[in-house]
Amino acid sequence: MKKNISWITILDIIVYSVIIGFVAYGKSQSNFGQEAFDKVIREDGWVEYLTALFLLLGSILFASKAVKAKKQKSGKKVIFNALASFVFFFGLGEEISWGQRIFSVQSGEYFMQNNYQGETNLHNLEIGGVDLNILIFSKLMFVALISYFIILPLLTWKVKAIRKLVIDFGVPIPRLHHIIVLLAVNTFIPLAINLIKESELHELALTGILFLILINPAKTIKNVSLTS
């Protein structure tokens, strides 16, 4: 029996329940319009705090893996995990506007003029008529996610050279249930809710699932081992 359920953990079930619970709650409130939905995804609310928590935990876990890799003198894993830790920490900073509201810090003149929410962060900047949130954090992020969740697992399975790089750098590969839940949730949100700032729920789902991947990545793909 254990063998049959070892691919999914209690932590997976808990995090999936949190994600699906908030998406369902967001859907129920969206039936009453934008104002009701805004209360679900408001600034300094549960959705934002949970997203920030997953990013913080991810950054810490990657940093610990980098330290462990350094002790093992695995330079490639040090580089990957250190960079990944930085990316997660950067995401955390952006999510909470670098602690601006927590510490009651006023935005500088540049951000007041160029950030359409008047916050100290990059993802809400508009420069030369270009919305960085749409360009970088939406379009490019979409390409990155398709590459990571769909293309990379397939290439890792089929191409020996790619698989070697994945193993050498210690890149965590998503399990099938991670991919299914992410695709299902992120397909449901725009179809069922389709309101301004629904992206907050996408971010919660993404960060939660990335955290789960880091905790329990795939060990094999179609009986092909991903361990060195």
FIZADREN-676251 format. One line per 5 residues: for each residue x, y negated, z of C-alpha. Coordinates in pm, whole numbers, padded with zeros to 5 digits, always signed. Each point is the difference from the previous one (the first is absolute). Example, Ala and Ser with C-alpha at 12.3 -4.5 7.8 and 13.67 -1.06 7.14 Angstrom:
residues 2
+01230 +00450 +00780 ~ +00137 -00344 -00066
//
This chain:
residues 228
+00000 +00000 +00000 ~ +00282 -00239 +00090 ~ +00159 +00058 -00335 ~ -00315 -00109 -00178 ~ -00029 -00336 +00178
+00369 -00084 +00048 ~ -00005 -00233 -00301 ~ -00233 -00244 +00181 ~ +00052 -00117 +00357 ~ -00212 -00142 +00281
+00168 -00337 -00064 ~ -00111 +00017 -00365 ~ -00359 +00057 +00112 ~ +00014 -00288 +00250 ~ +00145 -00252 -00247
-00235 +00111 -00279 ~ -00293 -00039 +00240 ~ +00111 -00354 +00085 ~ +00039 -00094 -00367 ~ -00329 +00156 -00111
-00177 -00143 +00304 ~ +00103 -00357 -00081 ~ -00076 +00043 -00370 ~ -00346 +00135 +00087 ~ -00055 -00287 +00245
+00115 -00247 -00264 ~ -00242 +00154 -00249 ~ -00291 -00022 +00246 ~ +00074 -00366 +00073 ~ +00051 -00085 -00368
-00367 +00080 -00052 ~ -00073 -00319 +00196 ~ +00228 -00216 -00216 ~ +00345 -00156 +00006 ~ -00039 -00171 +00337
-00078 +00327 +00179 ~ +00285 +00179 -00180 ~ +00243 -00278 +00094 ~ -00054 +00084 +00366 ~ +00133 +00352 -00066
+00322 -00113 -00169 ~ +00048 -00333 +00182 ~ +00342 -00139 +00088 ~ +00133 +00138 +00329 ~ -00262 +00275 -00009
+00027 +00377 +00036 ~ +00066 +00064 -00370 ~ +00292 -00243 -00007 ~ +00144 +00120 +00331 ~ -00017 +00366 -00101
+00165 -00077 -00334 ~ +00275 -00187 +00185 ~ +00038 +00290 +00245 ~ +00048 +00255 -00279 ~ +00261 -00228 -00160
+00182 -00043 +00330 ~ +00004 +00374 +00068 ~ +00118 +00068 -00354 ~ +00284 -00250 +00035 ~ +00109 +00153 +00331
-00013 +00355 -00137 ~ +00202 -00089 -00309 ~ +00254 -00183 +00217 ~ +00036 +00304 +00226 ~ +00050 +00220 -00307
+00269 -00239 -00124 ~ +00181 +00024 +00335 ~ -00026 +00379 -00008 ~ +00129 +00009 -00359 ~ +00295 -00219 +00098
+00094 +00246 +00274 ~ -00019 +00277 -00259 ~ +00214 -00214 -00236 ~ -00266 +00015 -00271 ~ +00057 -00331 -00178
-00285 +00035 -00249 ~ -00256 +00067 +00271 ~ +00132 -00294 +00203 ~ -00049 -00232 -00298 ~ -00351 +00123 -00080
-00130 +00004 +00356 ~ +00154 -00336 +00089 ~ -00157 -00162 -00308 ~ -00335 +00168 +00067 ~ +00011 -00120 +00362
+00062 -00355 -00123 ~ -00288 +00021 -00249 ~ -00241 +00117 +00271 ~ +00124 -00271 +00238 ~ -00045 -00260 -00273
-00352 +00129 -00059 ~ -00069 -00028 +00373 ~ +00123 -00359 +00004 ~ -00217 -00090 -00297 ~ -00304 +00172 +00152
+00016 -00207 +00319 ~ +00135 -00314 -00175 ~ +00326 +00048 +00188 ~ -00170 -00046 +00335 ~ -00135 -00343 -00090
-00339 +00044 +00164 ~ +00136 +00211 +00285 ~ +00245 -00273 +00103 ~ -00218 -00292 -00120 ~ +00264 -00126 -00244
-00102 -00267 -00250 ~ +00078 +00071 -00367 ~ +00269 -00213 -00163 ~ -00083 -00257 -00265 ~ +00096 +00232 -00287
-00237 +00275 +00112 ~ -00278 -00249 +00072 ~ +00025 -00122 -00359 ~ +00059 +00328 -00183 ~ -00165 +00266 +00215
-00374 +00005 -00067 ~ -00070 +00116 +00355 ~ +00250 -00241 +00155 ~ +00191 +00292 +00155 ~ +00370 +00073 +00031
+00024 +00295 -00237 ~ +00091 +00075 -00360 ~ -00295 +00208 -00117 ~ -00242 -00294 +00008 ~ +00231 -00239 -00185
-00099 -00152 -00332 ~ +00296 -00132 -00198 ~ -00041 -00167 -00337 ~ -00353 +00133 -00023 ~ +00120 +00356 +00062
-00165 +00179 +00291 ~ +00274 +00215 +00155 ~ -00262 +00213 +00174 ~ -00148 +00104 -00334 ~ +00332 +00029 -00187
+00221 +00175 +00255 ~ -00222 +00138 +00271 ~ -00278 +00122 -00232 ~ +00119 +00071 -00356 ~ +00358 +00105 +00073
-00108 +00182 +00315 ~ -00253 +00198 -00204 ~ +00277 +00114 -00236 ~ +00224 +00089 +00295 ~ -00273 +00204 +00169
-00088 +00193 -00316 ~ +00371 +00071 -00044 ~ +00042 +00119 +00359 ~ -00322 +00196 +00053 ~ -00044 +00151 -00348
+00309 -00021 -00219 ~ +00274 +00066 +00259 ~ -00155 +00323 +00139 ~ -00042 +00133 -00355 ~ +00356 -00092 -00099
+00134 +00141 +00326 ~ -00176 +00328 -00075 ~ +00099 +00021 -00368 ~ +00339 -00173 -00028 ~ +00290 +00149 +00193
+00210 -00320 -00019 ~ -00281 -00208 +00150 ~ -00058 +00262 +00268 ~ +00370 -00016 +00094 ~ -00017 -00379 +00035
-00312 +00026 +00216 ~ +00172 +00250 +00228 ~ +00333 -00187 +00009 ~ -00163 -00332 +00092 ~ -00257 +00160 +00230
-00300 -00150 -00178 ~ -00324 +00119 +00166 ~ -00239 +00146 -00259 ~ -00377 -00013 +00067 ~ -00193 +00320 +00057
-00302 +00077 -00217 ~ -00248 -00107 +00268 ~ +00178 -00337 +00037 ~ -00046 -00062 -00373 ~ -00363 +00115 -00004
-00105 -00215 +00296 ~ +00179 -00310 -00131 ~ -00156 +00034 -00347 ~ -00345 +00073 +00142 ~ -00001 -00291 +00244
+00148 -00250 -00243 ~ -00250 +00101 -00268 ~ -00294 -00020 +00239 ~ +00083 -00348 +00136 ~ -00035 -00203 -00324
-00295 +00207 -00121 ~ -00198 -00013 +00324 ~ +00106 -00334 +00150 ~ +00145 -00226 -00273 ~ +00024 -00316 +00212
+00269 -00262 +00057 ~ +00285 +00125 +00222 ~ -00095 +00365 -00036 ~ +00376 +00039 -00049 ~ +00036 -00006 +00380
-00157 +00346 +00007 ~ +00230 +00117 -00281 ~ +00297 -00115 +00209 ~ -00125 +00186 +00307 ~ -00042 +00321 -00201
+00338 -00034 -00169 ~ +00203 -00076 +00313 ~ -00175 +00271 +00199 ~ +00066 +00263 -00266 ~ +00361 -00111 -00051
+00050 +00040 +00376 ~ -00140 +00354 -00021 ~ +00228 +00083 -00294 ~ +00302 -00116 +00199 ~ -00104 +00214 +00297
-00081 +00312 -00202 ~ +00128 -00015 -00361 ~ -00032 +00282 -00249 ~ +00255 +00277 +00051 ~ -00081 +00174 -00327
-00180 -00072 -00327 ~ -00141 +00311 -00169 ~ +00247 +00218 +00195 ~ +00292 -00226 -00101 ~ +00194 -00093 +00315
+00067 -00367 +00079 ~ +00250 +00068 +00275 ~ +00376 +00004 -00037
//
